[in-house]
């Protein structure tokens, strides 16, 4: 009976240790995801500001393709 209690206690301790490791990993992933989310929001804001609004032809109301391509090329070279 004592051996069963010790075995169960060890199992509980191992489970707690694994759960704590999983929790730490998930917290790190959440933090990384929040950072990435902020980066994507900033990039979307800059794209809207620079391309959707800033590259619009005042006469036709269409977005100028050259500015879109330049923006995308600049983004790709910075990454």
N, C-alpha and C positions, 0 to 999 in steps of 0.2 A: 504494500500500500504506500509506503514511504517512497519507494522507487518511482511509482506512478506519479506521485505528487511532484517529485523532483523533475521527472521527465516533462510533465505538463508545465512546470515553472520555466524550464529551459525553453520549451516551445513558445511560451508566451513572451519571454525575453527576446527570442530570435524574431518573433513576429513584430514586436514593438520596434526592434532595431531596423528591420526591413521597412516598416511603415515610416519611420523617421527619415530613412534614406530616400524613400519615394517622395515624401513630403518636401524634403530639401530640393530634390530634382525638379519637382513640379513648381516649386516657388521660383527656381532659377529659370525655368521655361516660361513662366508667366512674366517675369521681369524682362526677359529677352523679347517676348511677344509684345509687351507694352512699348518697349523701345522701338521695335520695328514698326508698330502701328503709328507711333508718333512720326517716324521718318516718312512713312507712306502718306500720312496726312499733310505733312509739310511739302512733300513732292507734288501732291495733288493740288495744293493751294498755289504753289509756284507755277505749275503748269497752267492752271486756270488764269492766273494773273498775267503770265508772260505770253501764253499762246491763245487761249480761248478769247480773252479780252484784248490783250496787247497786240496780237497779230491779225486782228480783224481788219479787213479792207473797209474803210469808211464808205466807199462808194457802193460796193456790192454787198457788203455784210458777210462775206465769206472769209474763212481763215486762210491766210497766205501759206501755201505749201512749203515754200522755202524756209520760212521761220519754224515750221513744225519739224521739218527734217533737220535743221540746224540744232534745234533744241534736243531732239532725240539723239543725234550724234554726240552732242556735248555730254548728255547724260550717260551714254554708253562709255565714252572715253574716261569719265570720272570714276566709273565703277570698276 
